[in-house]
Amino acid sequence: MASSEASVDRERLEEFAAENGIHTFKIGAVDLDGVWRGKRVSSDHFIDGVSEKGTFICNILFGWDIQDEPIPDLAYTGWHTGYPDINLKPDLSTLAVVPWEPGTASVICDIYERDGQPMELSPRTVLKSVVSRAESLGFDAQAAYEFEFFLFRGSPRELAARQWRDLETVSDGNHTYSVYRDTGTEFVIGEVRRQLAEYGIKIEASNSEHGPGQFEVNIHYSDALRAADNAMLLKHAVKELAARNGFTASFIAKVNPGWAGSSGHVHQSLLNKDGTAAFANADDPTRLSDIGSSYLAGLVEHASDLTALFLPNINSYKRTEGGEWAGSSSTWGFDNRTVAIRSIPGAGPAARVENRVAGADANPHLVLAANLAAGLDGIEQNLTPPPPIEGNAYALPAGQAPLLPANLGDAADKLEASILARKLLGERFVDHFVSTRRWELKKFGAAVTEWEIARYLEHT
């Protein structure tokens, strides 16, 4: 930025820090698994230089797995590169006071290489690129996330000490939508809603879900980048607020074979440049507009290729196995919760589509990037969706609708071969992401599970 702009921003930051008693800035960028990684820096250090020039951090952030174990044989980084620095540069439009952490503000960063170029592997960079494509086509992308998660009694350290066994949920039994039962957990879920609202993330509603100790929260819609940022921050905030109350919050896709899985459903639509709803159909509110139908067709067409981004972990596929409210085929329907893509038509701005494949464990920035890329391709190719599914999509005869990949290996193969993904998400990103998923497969393949011991130890 120009020096005059820098001085103006410095003055505003000094005023912001003084007015809110800020002594610490919590800054970070989103990694491939959706984890917010970064640093806490003093207020003076942030205002004096980090706010403008950023801060350097090791590019191991994109060279290890979710457990911080370095992944061998990555082209991007590794011991062969010496693990050089990358630059985390704050996006000051995301600046916010953290209400549950007195004296602290947070900022989401973009990632740049040492040569000043945006990092191609950064999920936020990938999403911003697809958002720019939407803008070049005359659209502003809008989205809203719904998350399901579990609350367990005990801190993460306590649960880890028990090897994650004998998990006790904050409530017992299935009491979906129970206003009476929700009163018993309002002390923590209500705090989540109120603190996030003060943080700038509006939760429209919360409710108990279809599993013991499981809850759903619905985030108010916004532009696509902000929607992804809010989704990431919500997951981070829920974990922090749960820990303050002695609980562990988990967005794992499937924690128990007898319980419901946790989804990360994404509602999405487009605005025309004049602000009108591109999916709205005033002539026939029972159907999406032509633009909306083509967007939906793109989601259905490319769902299989992009499944690895919607279901990025070994565990993700336990949620989609056998249906249970999760999209598992390349299907769509009108207000149908058994299909992959749910069409919600209308005459006004509420007209939208919902992707029901993604789990709560997926990276929100990558999920939105994949959805938007597929939908825009549908518009550009003027695709027509297949016939809608009426009734139970899980009971369709074999071959009537293509099934989505049933495991991470098949999904990684599909993503690697996807022309659309390479074109709109980037060659280097696809290759790197696929490599990290194959590392997950390798780690799982080497693990000896309790199921194997119980099944084979005596009789073999």
C-alpha positions in Angstrom: 0.0 0.0 0.0 1.1 3.6 -0.4 2.7 5.3 2.6 -0.3 7.6 3.0 -2.6 4.6 3.1 -0.3 2.9 5.6 -0.4 5.9 7.9 -4.2 6.1 7.7 -4.4 2.4 8.6 -2.0 2.8 11.4 -4.1 5.6 12.9 -7.2 3.5 12.6 -5.5 0.5 14.1 -4.2 2.6 17.0 -7.7 3.9 17.6 -9.1 0.4 17.4 -6.6 -1.0 19.9 -7.1 1.9 22.3 -10.9 1.8 22.2 -11.1 -1.9 22.7 -8.1 -2.4 25.1 -6.3 -4.7 22.6 -2.9 -5.9 23.7 -2.8 -9.1 21.5 -3.6 -9.8 17.9 -4.4 -13.4 17.1 -3.5 -13.9 13.4 -3.4 -17.0 11.2 -4.1 -18.7 7.9 -6.2 -21.7 7.0 -4.3 -24.9 6.1 -5.6 -27.8 3.9 -7.5 -29.4 6.7 -9.3 -26.2 7.7 -7.2 -25.7 10.8 -6.4 -22.0 11.6 -2.7 -21.8 12.2 -0.6 -18.8 13.1 0.7 -16.7 15.9 -0.3 -14.3 18.7 1.6 -11.0 18.4 1.7 -7.9 20.6 -0.5 -4.9 19.7 2.6 -2.7 19.2 4.3 -5.2 16.9 1.1 -5.8 14.9 0.5 -2.0 14.4 4.2 -1.2 13.7 4.7 -3.7 10.9 2.8 -6.9 10.8 -0.4 -5.3 9.8 1.2 -4.0 6.6 4.1 -6.4 5.8 2.8 -9.5 7.5 4.8 -12.1 9.4 6.9 -15.0 8.3 6.1 -18.6 9.2 7.6 -21.9 8.1 5.9 -23.5 5.1 5.7 -26.8 7.0 2.1 -25.7 7.3 1.6 -27.3 3.9 4.1 -30.1 4.5 2.5 -32.0 7.3 -0.7 -33.7 8.2 -3.5 -32.9 10.7 -1.3 -34.4 13.5 1.7 -32.3 12.5 3.6 -35.2 11.1 5.8 -34.2 8.1 4.5 -35.9 4.9 7.4 -37.3 2.8 7.8 -36.9 -0.9 5.8 -33.8 -1.4 6.8 -31.7 -4.4 6.0 -28.4 -2.8 8.1 -28.6 0.4 10.0 -31.1 2.6 13.5 -31.7 3.8 14.7 -31.3 0.3 13.7 -27.6 0.4 14.9 -26.9 3.9 11.3 -25.8 4.8 11.6 -22.1 3.9 9.3 -19.3 5.1 6.0 -18.1 3.7 4.4 -14.8 4.5 1.1 -14.4 6.4 -0.3 -11.1 5.5 -3.4 -9.9 7.4 -6.6 -9.2 5.6 -7.7 -6.2 7.7 -11.3 -6.5 6.5 -11.5 -9.6 8.8 -10.3 -7.6 11.9 -12.5 -8.4 14.9 -12.5 -8.2 18.7 -12.6 -11.6 20.3 -15.3 -11.1 23.0 -14.4 -14.2 25.0 -10.7 -13.4 25.1 -10.3 -10.0 26.7 -7.8 -7.7 25.2 -7.5 -9.8 22.0 -8.4 -9.2 18.4 -8.2 -11.6 15.5 -7.3 -11.3 11.8 -7.4 -13.9 9.1 -4.3 -13.8 6.8 -3.7 -14.6 3.2 -0.5 -16.5 2.3 2.2 -15.3 0.0 5.5 -16.9 -1.2 8.8 -15.2 -0.6 8.6 -13.7 -4.1 5.4 -11.9 -3.2 3.1 -14.2 -5.2 -0.1 -15.6 -3.7 0.4 -19.1 -2.5 -1.4 -21.4 -4.9 -2.0 -24.1 -2.3 -3.7 -21.8 0.2 -7.4 -22.7 0.5 -8.3 -19.0 0.8 -6.3 -18.2 -2.4 -8.1 -21.0 -4.2 -11.5 -19.7 -3.1 -10.7 -16.1 -4.0 -9.7 -17.2 -7.5 -13.0 -18.9 -8.1 -14.9 -15.9 -6.6 -13.1 -13.7 -9.1 -14.2 -16.0 -11.9 -17.8 -15.6 -10.8 -17.4 -11.8 -10.8 -15.9 -11.9 -14.3 -19.1 -13.7 -15.4 -21.3 -11.0 -13.8 -22.2 -12.7 -10.5 -21.6 -12.2 -6.8 -21.5 -15.6 -5.0 -23.5 -15.9 -1.8 -23.4 -18.8 0.7 -24.4 -19.9 4.2 -23.1 -22.8 6.2 -24.9 -25.2 8.5 -22.8 -27.2 10.9 -23.5 -30.2 13.1 -21.1 -31.1 15.9 -20.8 -33.1 19.2 -20.1 -31.9 22.7 -18.3 -34.3 25.0 -17.7 -34.0 28.7 -14.0 -33.4 29.5 -11.2 -31.4 28.0 -9.3 -32.7 25.0 -6.4 -33.6 27.3 -8.6 -35.6 29.5 -10.2 -37.5 26.6 -6.8 -38.1 25.0 -5.6 -39.6 28.4 -8.4 -42.1 28.0 -7.3 -42.9 24.5 -10.6 -41.3 23.3 -12.6 -44.2 24.8 -15.7 -44.1 26.9 -16.8 -40.8 25.5 -19.5 -39.1 27.5 -21.7 -36.7 25.6 -23.1 -33.5 27.2 -26.6 -35.0 26.9 -28.1 -38.4 26.5 -30.4 -39.9 23.8 -31.8 -38.4 20.7 -34.0 -35.3 21.3 -33.9 -33.6 17.9 -35.4 -30.1 18.0 -36.4 -30.6 21.6 -36.9 -27.1 23.0 -37.3 -28.6 26.5 -34.1 -30.6 26.4 -32.2 -27.7 24.8 -32.7 -25.7 28.0 -30.3 -28.0 29.7 -27.4 -27.2 27.3 -28.3 -23.5 26.7 -25.6 -22.4 29.1 -23.0 -23.4 26.5 -24.9 -23.3 23.2 -26.5 -20.0 24.1 -23.1 -18.6 24.9 -21.8 -19.8 21.5 -24.7 -17.9 19.8 -24.2 -14.7 21.8 -20.4 -14.6 21.7 -20.3 -15.3 18.0 -22.9 -12.5 17.3 -20.7 -10.1 19.2 -17.7 -11.4 17.2 -19.6 -10.5 14.0 -20.8 -14.0 13.0 -24.6 -14.2 13.1 -26.1 -17.5 14.1 -29.7 -17.6 12.9 -30.7 -20.6 15.0 -29.4 -23.6 17.0 -31.0 -26.8 17.9 -30.2 -30.3 19.3 -29.6 -32.8 16.5 -30.2 -36.5 15.8 -27.5 -37.8 18.1 -26.7 -37.6 21.8 -24.9 -34.4 22.6 -25.1 -33.3 18.9 -26.1 -29.8 17.9 -26.7 -27.8 14.7 -26.0 -24.1 14.1 -27.1 -22.1 11.1 -24.9 -19.2 10.0 -26.5 -16.2 8.3 -25.7 -15.9 4.6 -23.0 -13.6 3.2 -20.6 -13.3 0.3 -18.8 -16.6 -0.4 -15.4 -15.6 1.0 -16.9 -14.2 4.2 -19.1 -17.3 4.5 -16.0 -19.5 4.4 -14.2 -17.3 6.8 -17.1 -17.3 9.2 -17.5 -21.1 8.9 -13.8 -21.6 9.8 -13.9 -19.1 12.7 -17.1 -20.7 14.0 -15.5 -24.1 14.2 -12.5 -22.5 16.0 -14.7 -20.5 18.3 -16.9 -23.4 19.3 -13.9 -25.4 20.3 -12.5 -22.5 22.4 -15.9 -21.8 24.1 -16.5 -25.5 24.7 -13.1 -25.8 26.4 -13.9 -22.8 28.6 -16.9 -24.9 30.0 -14.9 -28.1 30.4 -16.1 -29.7 27.2 -14.6 -30.9 23.9 -16.3 -30.0 20.7 -15.8 -32.2 17.7 -16.8 -31.8 14.0 -15.7 -35.3 13.2 -18.0 -36.7 10.4 -18.9 -40.0 12.2 -18.0 -40.6 15.8 -20.1 -43.6 16.5 -21.7 -46.1 14.1 -25.0 -46.0 15.9 -25.2 -42.2 16.0 -26.0 -39.7 13.3 -23.0 -38.1 11.4 -22.1 -34.5 11.4 -22.7 -32.5 8.2 -21.5 -29.3 6.8 -24.3 -28.4 4.4 -23.7 -25.4 2.2 -26.5 -23.2 0.9 -25.5 -21.1 -2.1 -26.8 -18.7 -4.7 -25.7 -15.9 -7.0 -26.6 -12.3 -7.3 -26.6 -10.4 -10.6 -24.5 -7.2 -10.7 -27.6 -5.2 -10.1 -28.2 -7.0 -6.8 -31.1 -9.2 -8.0 -31.3 -12.9 -7.2 -30.0 -14.9 -10.2 -31.7 -18.1 -9.1 -35.1 -16.5 -8.5 -38.0 -17.3 -10.8 -40.9 -14.9 -10.6 -42.7 -16.7 -13.5 -42.6 -20.1 -11.8 -41.5 -20.0 -8.2 -41.7 -23.8 -8.0 -38.5 -24.0 -10.1 -35.1 -22.3 -10.2 -34.4 -19.8 -13.0 -32.5 -21.0 -16.0 -29.2 -19.7 -14.5 -30.0 -21.5 -11.2 -30.9 -24.8 -13.0 -27.6 -24.7 -15.0 -25.7 -24.0 -11.8 -27.4 -26.9 -10.1 -26.6 -29.1 -13.1 -22.9 -28.3 -12.7 -23.0 -29.3 -9.1 -24.6 -32.7 -10.0 -22.3 -33.2 -13.0 -19.1 -32.6 -11.1 -20.1 -34.0 -7.6 -18.1 -37.2 -8.1 -14.9 -35.4 -9.2 -15.0 -33.1 -6.2 -16.0 -35.6 -3.5 -12.5 -35.7 -2.0 -12.9 -32.0 -1.1 -16.4 -32.6 0.4 -15.3 -35.8 2.2 -11.5 -35.3 2.8 -10.8 -37.9 5.5 -10.9 -41.6 6.0 -13.7 -41.2 8.5 -15.8 -38.9 6.2 -17.1 -41.9 4.3 -18.5 -43.6 7.4 -21.1 -40.7 7.4 -22.2 -41.2 3.8 -22.3 -45.0 4.0 -25.9 -46.2 3.9 -27.5 -42.8 3.5 -28.7 -41.3 6.8 -29.3 -37.7 5.6 -26.1 -37.4 3.6 -25.9 -37.1 -0.2 -24.2 -40.2 -1.6 -25.1 -40.1 -5.3 -25.0 -37.6 -8.2 -28.6 -36.7 -7.7 -30.8 -33.7 -7.0 -34.4 -33.1 -6.0 -36.9 -30.4 -4.9 -36.6 -29.9 -1.2 -35.4 -33.5 -0.9 -33.0 -34.4 1.9 -31.9 -37.7 0.5 -30.1 -36.3 -2.6 -26.7 -34.7 -3.0 -28.1 -31.3 -4.2 -31.3 -30.0 -2.8 -33.1 -27.4 -4.9 -35.0 -24.7 -2.9 -36.7 -22.5 -5.6 -38.6 -19.3 -5.1 -39.6 -16.0 -6.6 -37.1 -14.0 -4.5 -33.7 -13.9 -2.8 -34.4 -17.1 -0.8 -34.1 -19.2 -4.1 -31.0 -21.3 -3.6 -29.4 -24.8 -3.8 -27.9 -26.8 -0.9 -25.0 -29.3 -1.2 -25.7 -32.0 1.3 -22.5 -34.1 0.6 -19.9 -32.2 2.6 -19.2 -33.2 6.2 -18.6 -30.9 9.1 -14.9 -32.1 9.0 -14.3 -30.6 5.6 -12.4 -27.4 4.9 -15.1 -24.6 4.3 -12.9 -22.6 1.9 -12.3 -25.7 -0.3 -15.9 -26.9 -0.1 -17.1 -23.5 -1.3 -14.4 -23.2 -4.0 -15.4 -26.6 -5.3 -19.1 -25.9 -5.3 -18.7 -22.5 -7.0 -16.3 -23.9 -9.6 -18.8 -26.7 -10.5 -21.8 -24.4 -10.6 -20.1 -21.8 -12.7 -19.1 -24.5 -15.2 -22.7 -25.5 -15.4 -23.6 -22.0 -16.3 -20.8 -21.6 -18.8 -21.6 -24.9 -20.5 -25.4 -24.2 -20.3 -25.9 -27.6 -18.7 -29.3 -29.1 -18.1 -29.8 -31.2 -14.9 -31.0 -34.8 -15.1 -34.6 -35.5 -13.9 -35.1 -34.7 -10.2 -35.4 -37.6 -7.7 -38.7 -37.9 -6.0 -38.8 -39.9 -2.8 -35.9 -41.8 -1.3 -32.7 -41.4 -3.3 -31.0 -44.1 -1.2 -33.5 -46.7 -2.6 -32.9 -46.0 -6.3 -32.3 -49.1 -8.4 -28.6 -49.9 -9.2 -27.4 -47.8 -12.1 -30.2 -45.2 -12.1 -27.9 -42.5 -10.6 -24.1 -42.6 -10.3 -22.9 -43.2 -6.8 -20.3 -40.9 -5.4 -16.9 -42.4 -4.5 -17.3 -44.6 -1.5 -13.8 -44.2 0.0 -11.0 -41.6 0.1 -8.8 -43.6 -2.4 -11.4 -43.6 -5.1 -12.3 -39.9 -4.4 -8.6 -38.9 -4.6 -8.3 -40.7 -8.0 -11.3 -38.9 -9.3 -10.0 -35.5 -8.2 -6.6 -36.1 -9.7 -8.2 -36.9 -13.1 -10.7 -34.0 -13.0 -10.2 -31.5 -15.8 -12.5 -29.1 -14.1 -10.6 -29.2 -10.8 -7.3 -28.6 -12.5 -8.7 -25.8 -14.6 -10.5 -23.9 -11.8 -8.7 -24.9 -8.6 -5.2 -25.1 -10.0 -2.9 -27.9 -11.2 -0.5 -27.5 -8.2 -3.3 -27.4 -5.7 -4.9 -30.6 -7.1 -1.6 -32.5 -7.1 -0.7 -31.4 -3.6 -4.1 -32.1 -2.1 -4.2 -35.5 -3.7 -0.8 -36.3 -2.3 -1.9 -35.4 1.2 -5.0 -37.6 0.9 -2.9 -40.5 -0.2 -0.7 -40.0 2.9 -3.9 -40.3 5.0 -4.6 -43.6 3.3 -1.1 -44.8 3.9 -1.3 -43.9 7.6 -4.7 -45.6 8.0 -3.4 -48.7 6.1 -0.6 -49.1 8.6 -2.9 -48.7 11.7 -4.1 -51.7 13.7 -7.7 -51.0 14.8 -9.7 -52.3 17.8 -12.1 -53.9 15.3 -9.3 -56.0 13.8 -8.1 -57.2 17.2 -11.6 -58.1 18.4 -12.5 -59.9 15.1 -9.3 -61.8 14.4 -7.1 -62.2 17.5 -8.7 -65.3 18.9 -9.7 -67.2 15.8 -6.7 -66.8 13.5 
